[in-house]
């Protein structure tokens, strides 16, 4: 036990453990003085910490879960099980995070709890913001303890975890997952289509709050809450395409909610079971991007953190051999896992989709470096230059790399001034190659329209000058 329950600063066994919002646990005596906590900046005492901001002080509370484990003289499976319970989901902790008040919960459980509750379930102290919880690292010591405990108690975990996460169903965004078909899924209806990678803010009014809460889906790979969005249409929704979105932030405005989301993958409705003005209950099939199109020279995924999530998931299946189930609990709690050896890099292939993506990238780059003429209106000087690109990137994220075809497709679809009908058409187009061709056709139409407007404006200015 002593090896796994060590302070991240002094490396000795923890005494009065305090878990910081960066996920590291330290002895209370290893923290800065009370005077340091009153300052506006905080330098983390843990050398391995790479977090720029911390939620801390001026009052510090002991990590309740780790403190209980330390106090166990001869821990047995029943005592450890009781210490590792999530009081929100009523099951064994999964991806545990610890609030500044010292209480630990499953990340998904506390995210869902936070939407309708602002206080800790255990002590009623105020919880951090939804956005802070979403970005909070796990409690590293609890994660190690849980991993060792699960290996030791694998035959008994079915009953322990039977409660499941509150009441919502789970969904996977891994293209390699076993199933992409989901039934009885609540879908939120909007006046406009939402595209993959699109960032936007959506109001949820108080009269729809219960329906919205029931529509939330749990994604364990991303450790996030998600829900489906579909554009409203007077016709039957069967066969229509929508987008699953991830919730990044939630804010209370009186009795209403303001939800910040980012689009993930597309889905297609296969049948509609129930329908209201703002929600439908439907069966659907996820439409994942082709795995080969998710690769690029820059090795970056089109959705932030997804590649890292799937890589982390695969590492968990390739870790070193777990301890024997016959090992005593003291040995289980002192077990550390060796990191896996990374696979060799595969040769890169420049695909036809990447060539189309480069054409779109070149168009955007030309706009970013263009300088409109001042012949007829000096007020628009530099409108399509660097200021334009900076503004667009501030709203919709950085311009993707030219070879990242999937990211370029959806980024351009959000940025370019086209109609909602055009975006709906793009959403239901299956292949990436066809979608890129559609975007290039938009670009050609825009070039033609801008050329005509420019000529008309110049001719009008010339006539006025005469």
C-alpha positions in Angstrom: 0.0 0.0 0.0 2.8 2.4 0.8 4.1 2.5 -2.8 0.8 3.6 -4.3 -0.3 5.9 -1.5 2.7 8.2 -1.6 2.7 12.0 -1.7 3.6 13.4 -5.1 5.9 16.0 -3.4 7.8 14.3 -0.6 7.4 10.7 -2.0 6.6 9.4 1.5 3.4 7.8 2.6 0.6 10.4 2.6 -0.3 12.1 5.8 -3.5 14.2 5.8 -3.9 13.8 2.0 -5.2 16.7 -0.1 -6.0 16.2 -3.8 -5.4 19.2 -6.0 -7.5 20.0 -9.1 -4.5 18.9 -11.3 -5.2 15.3 -10.0 -2.1 14.9 -7.8 -2.4 14.1 -4.1 0.0 15.6 -1.6 0.4 15.8 2.2 -1.2 18.8 3.8 2.2 19.8 5.2 3.7 19.7 1.6 1.4 22.5 0.4 2.5 26.2 0.4 1.7 28.2 3.4 -1.6 29.9 4.1 -0.1 33.2 3.0 0.7 31.7 -0.4 -2.9 30.7 -0.8 -4.1 34.2 -0.5 -2.1 35.3 -3.5 -3.6 35.6 -7.0 -1.3 33.0 -8.5 -0.5 29.5 -7.3 2.7 27.6 -8.1 1.9 23.8 -7.9 4.4 22.0 -5.6 4.1 18.9 -7.8 6.9 18.9 -10.4 5.0 16.7 -12.8 2.0 19.1 -12.9 1.5 20.9 -16.2 -1.8 22.6 -15.4 -1.8 26.4 -15.7 -4.7 27.0 -13.3 -5.8 25.3 -10.1 -8.9 25.4 -8.0 -7.6 25.8 -4.4 -7.9 27.6 -1.1 -8.2 29.6 1.0 -9.8 26.6 2.8 -8.3 23.1 2.2 -10.1 19.8 2.8 -8.7 16.3 3.1 -9.3 13.8 0.3 -12.1 11.8 2.0 -11.7 8.7 -0.1 -7.9 8.3 0.1 -8.0 9.2 3.8 -10.4 6.4 4.5 -8.2 3.9 2.6 -5.1 5.1 4.6 -6.9 4.5 7.9 -7.8 0.9 7.1 -5.5 -1.3 9.2 -6.0 -4.5 7.4 -8.1 -3.7 4.3 -10.4 -6.3 2.9 -12.5 -6.3 -0.2 -15.6 -5.1 1.6 -13.9 -2.2 3.2 -12.2 -1.1 0.0 -15.4 -1.5 -2.0 -17.3 0.8 0.5 -14.5 3.4 0.3 -14.5 3.4 -3.6 -18.2 4.1 -4.1 -19.6 7.0 -6.0 -22.5 8.4 -4.0 -24.2 9.9 -7.0 -24.3 6.8 -9.2 -24.3 4.4 -6.3 -21.6 2.2 -7.9 -17.8 1.7 -7.9 -16.0 4.9 -9.0 -15.2 5.2 -12.7 -12.7 7.8 -13.9 -12.8 9.5 -10.4 -12.3 13.2 -10.0 -12.0 14.9 -6.6 -13.7 18.3 -5.9 -11.9 21.0 -3.8 -14.2 19.9 -0.9 -12.4 16.6 -0.8 -15.2 14.3 -2.1 -14.7 12.1 -5.2 -17.3 11.1 -7.8 -17.3 9.5 -11.3 -16.7 12.3 -13.8 -19.7 11.4 -15.9 -21.9 11.2 -12.8 -20.9 14.6 -11.4 -21.2 16.2 -14.8 -24.8 15.1 -15.1 -25.4 16.0 -11.5 -24.0 19.5 -12.0 -26.6 20.4 -14.7 -29.4 20.6 -12.1 -27.4 20.8 -8.8 -24.8 23.4 -7.8 -23.7 21.9 -4.5 -21.7 18.8 -3.6 -24.0 15.8 -2.8 -21.9 15.0 0.3 -21.2 18.3 2.0 -23.3 20.9 0.1 -20.3 23.0 -0.7 -20.5 24.7 -4.1 -19.2 22.6 -7.0 -16.9 24.1 -9.6 -18.3 25.1 -13.0 -19.3 22.5 -15.5 -16.5 23.5 -17.8 -13.9 23.2 -15.0 -15.2 19.7 -14.2 -15.1 18.7 -17.8 -11.4 19.6 -18.1 -10.4 18.3 -14.7 -7.8 15.5 -14.7 -8.7 12.3 -12.8 -7.5 11.6 -9.3 -4.3 9.7 -10.2 -3.9 7.8 -7.0 -7.6 6.7 -6.9 -7.3 5.6 -10.6 -4.3 3.4 -9.7 -6.1 1.9 -6.7 -9.2 1.2 -8.8 -7.2 -0.4 -11.6 -5.5 -2.8 -9.1 -8.7 -3.4 -7.2 -10.7 -4.3 -10.4 -8.0 -6.8 -11.4 -8.2 -8.4 -8.0 -12.0 -8.4 -7.8 -13.0 -8.9 -11.4 -15.3 -11.8 -10.7 -17.4 -9.8 -8.2 -17.7 -6.4 -10.0 -20.9 -7.2 -11.9 -23.0 -6.9 -8.7 -21.0 -3.9 -7.5 -21.5 -1.8 -10.6 -25.1 -2.9 -11.3 -26.5 0.5 -10.5 -25.0 2.0 -13.7 -24.7 5.8 -14.4 -27.9 7.4 -13.1 -30.3 6.5 -15.9 -28.9 7.6 -19.2 -27.6 5.3 -22.0 -24.1 5.2 -23.2 -22.8 5.9 -26.7 -19.5 5.3 -28.4 -17.8 7.5 -31.0 -15.0 5.0 -31.7 -15.3 3.9 -35.4 -14.0 0.5 -34.3 -16.7 0.0 -31.6 -18.8 -3.1 -31.8 -22.1 -1.3 -32.5 -23.2 1.8 -34.3 -27.0 1.2 -34.0 -28.9 2.7 -31.0 -32.6 2.5 -30.1 -35.0 4.7 -28.2 -32.6 7.7 -28.4 -34.1 11.2 -27.5 -33.0 13.8 -30.2 -33.2 17.5 -29.7 -34.8 19.5 -32.7 -33.4 22.8 -33.9 -34.2 25.3 -36.6 -30.9 24.7 -38.3 -28.4 21.9 -39.0 -25.4 21.4 -36.7 -22.3 20.1 -38.4 -19.4 17.9 -37.1 -16.7 20.1 -35.4 -19.1 23.1 -35.3 -19.1 25.1 -32.1 -22.2 26.9 -31.0 -24.3 28.0 -28.0 -27.8 26.6 -27.5 -30.5 27.8 -25.1 -32.5 25.2 -23.2 -35.6 26.8 -21.8 -37.1 25.7 -18.4 -40.1 24.0 -19.9 -37.8 21.7 -21.9 -35.2 21.0 -19.1 -36.5 17.6 -18.1 -36.7 16.4 -21.7 -33.2 17.7 -22.3 -31.8 16.0 -19.2 -33.4 12.7 -20.3 -31.8 13.1 -23.8 -28.2 13.2 -22.4 -26.0 10.3 -23.6 -22.8 9.2 -21.8 -19.6 8.8 -23.7 -17.0 6.9 -21.6 -14.2 7.3 -24.2 -14.4 11.1 -24.1 -15.7 11.2 -20.5 -18.3 13.7 -21.7 -22.0 14.2 -21.9 -23.5 14.3 -25.4 -26.8 14.5 -27.1 -28.2 14.3 -30.7 -29.3 17.4 -32.7 -31.5 17.2 -35.8 -32.8 20.0 -38.0 -36.5 20.5 -37.8 -38.6 19.6 -40.9 -42.3 19.5 -41.5 -41.9 16.1 -43.2 -41.2 12.8 -41.5 -37.8 12.7 -39.9 -37.1 9.1 -40.9 -34.0 8.9 -43.1 -32.8 12.4 -42.0 -29.3 13.1 -40.8 -28.2 14.8 -37.6 -25.1 15.3 -35.5 -24.1 14.1 -32.0 -22.7 16.9 -30.0 -20.5 17.0 -26.9 -21.3 19.4 -24.1 -18.4 21.7 -23.2 -20.0 24.1 -20.8 -23.3 24.7 -19.0 -24.5 28.0 -17.5 -27.6 28.9 -15.6 -29.6 31.9 -16.8 -32.5 32.4 -14.4 -34.4 29.1 -14.9 -32.9 28.4 -18.3 -29.7 26.7 -19.4 -27.1 27.9 -21.9 -25.3 25.0 -23.4 -21.9 25.3 -25.3 -21.5 22.3 -27.6 -19.2 21.0 -30.4 -20.3 18.7 -33.1 -18.9 15.1 -33.2 -20.2 12.4 -35.6 -23.2 12.3 -37.9 -26.2 9.9 -37.4 -29.1 8.8 -39.5 -32.7 8.3 -38.2 -34.0 4.8 -39.1 -37.4 5.2 -37.4 -39.3 7.7 -35.3 -41.0 6.4 -32.2 -42.4 9.6 -30.6 -42.4 13.2 -31.5 -43.0 16.6 -29.8 -42.3 20.2 -31.0 -38.7 20.1 -29.7 -37.8 16.4 -29.3 -38.2 13.1 -31.0 -37.6 9.6 -29.7 -35.9 7.6 -32.5 -33.8 4.7 -33.5 -30.6 5.7 -35.3 -27.4 4.5 -36.9 -24.1 6.4 -36.4 -22.2 7.4 -39.5 -18.5 7.4 -38.7 -15.8 8.9 -40.9 -13.7 6.3 -42.8 -10.7 5.5 -40.5 -8.2 6.0 -43.3 -9.5 9.6 -43.8 -8.8 10.4 -40.2 -5.1 10.2 -40.7 -2.9 13.1 -41.9 0.7 14.3 -42.1 0.1 16.4 -39.0 -1.2 13.4 -37.1 -4.0 15.5 -35.6 -7.6 14.3 -35.3 -10.4 16.3 -36.6 -12.1 16.4 -33.2 -9.9 17.6 -30.3 -8.8 14.8 -27.9 -10.7 12.0 -29.7 -7.5 10.3 -31.0 -5.9 10.6 -27.6 -9.0 9.0 -26.0 -9.0 6.0 -28.3 -5.2 5.7 -28.0 -5.6 5.7 -24.2 -8.3 3.1 -24.4 -6.1 0.8 -26.6 -3.2 1.2 -24.1 -5.4 -0.1 -21.3 -5.8 -3.3 -23.2 -2.1 -3.6 -23.8 -0.8 -3.0 -20.3 1.5 -5.4 -18.4 0.0 -8.5 -16.8 -2.3 -7.7 -13.9 -1.6 -9.0 -10.4 -2.9 -12.5 -9.4 -6.4 -12.6 -7.9 -4.8 -14.5 -5.0 -2.6 -11.6 -4.0 -3.3 -9.8 -0.7 -4.9 -6.3 -0.8 -1.7 -4.7 0.5 0.2 -6.1 -2.6 -2.6 -5.1 -4.9 -2.6 -1.5 -3.7 1.2 -1.2 -4.3 1.1 -2.5 -7.9 2.2 -0.1 -10.6 1.5 -0.6 -14.3 4.3 -0.3 -16.9 3.6 1.9 -19.9 3.2 0.0 -23.2 5.7 0.3 -26.1 4.4 2.6 -28.8 3.8 0.9 -32.2 6.2 1.7 -35.2 5.0 4.6 -37.4 3.3 3.5 -40.6 4.3 5.0 -44.0 2.2 8.0 -45.0 0.0 7.9 -48.2 -1.2 11.2 -49.8 -4.8 10.4 -50.8 -7.1 12.0 -53.4 -9.2 13.5 -50.6 -6.1 15.3 -49.3 -5.6 16.9 -52.7 -9.1 18.2 -52.7 -8.6 19.4 -49.1 -5.5 21.3 -50.2 -7.5 23.2 -52.9 -9.9 24.4 -50.2 -7.1 25.3 -47.9 -5.4 27.3 -50.7 -8.7 29.2 -51.2 -9.0 30.1 -47.5 -5.3 31.1 -47.4 -5.9 33.4 -50.5 -8.8 35.1 -48.7 -6.7 35.6 -45.6 -4.0 37.3 -47.6 -6.2 39.3 -49.9 -6.7 43.1 -49.7 -9.9 44.4 -51.3 -9.5 47.4 -53.6 -10.2 50.9 -52.2 -11.4 52.1 -55.5 -15.0 52.2 -54.4 -15.1 51.8 -50.7 -12.2 52.3 -48.3 -14.2 51.1 -45.4 -13.8 47.4 -46.4 -10.0 47.6 -46.8 -8.5 44.4 -45.3 -12.0 42.9 -44.8 -10.9 39.5 -46.2 -7.4 39.7 -44.9 -5.7 38.4 -41.7 -8.3 40.2 -39.5 -11.0 38.1 -41.2 -9.2 34.8 -40.6 -8.4 35.7 -37.0 -12.1 36.4 -36.4 -13.2 33.2 -38.0 -10.6 31.1 -36.1 -11.7 32.7 -32.9 -15.2 31.5 -33.4 -14.7 28.1 -35.1 -11.2 27.0 -34.3 -7.9 27.1 -36.2 -7.7 26.5 -39.9 -6.9 22.8 -40.2 -3.8 21.5 -41.9 -4.2 21.2 -45.7 -3.7 17.4 -45.5 -6.4 16.9 -42.8 -9.2 16.4 -45.2 -12.0 15.5 -42.7 -11.3 18.6 -40.5 -11.0 20.8 -43.6 -14.3 19.6 -44.9 -16.4 20.5 -41.8 -14.4 23.6 -40.9 -15.0 25.1 -44.4 -18.7 24.1 -44.3 -19.2 26.1 -41.1 -17.2 29.1 -42.2 -18.4 29.6 -45.8 -21.5 31.7 -46.3 -24.0 29.1 -47.6 -27.6 28.3 -46.8 -28.9 25.8 -44.2 -30.3 23.7 -47.1 -26.8 23.4 -48.5 -25.4 22.3 -45.1 -28.2 19.7 -44.8 -27.3 18.3 -48.2 -23.7 18.1 -47.1 -24.6 16.4 -43.9 -26.4 13.5 -45.7 -23.6 13.0 -48.3 -21.8 9.8 -47.4 -18.3 9.9 -48.8 -15.7 12.5 -47.9 -14.7 12.8 -51.6 -18.2 13.8 -52.5 -18.5 16.3 -49.6 -15.2 18.0 -50.6 -16.5 18.3 -54.2 -19.6 20.0 -52.9 -17.6 22.5 -50.9 -15.4 23.2 -54.0 -18.7 23.8 -55.9 -19.7 26.3 -53.2 -16.3 28.0 -53.6 -16.7 28.3 -57.4 -20.2 29.8 -56.9 -18.9 32.3 -54.4 -16.0 33.3 -56.6 -18.5 34.0 -59.4 -20.9 36.0 -57.1 -18.0 38.0 -55.7 -16.7 38.7 -59.2 -20.1 39.9 -60.4 -20.5 42.1 -57.3 -17.1 43.6 -57.7 -17.7 44.5 -61.3 -21.1 46.0 -60.5 -19.6 48.1 -57.7 -16.7 49.3 -59.9 -19.1 50.2 -62.8 -21.4 52.1 -60.4 -18.5 54.0 -58.9 -17.2 54.9 -62.4 -20.7 56.2 -63.4 -20.9 58.4 -60.3 -17.4 59.8 -61.1 -18.6 60.8 -64.6 
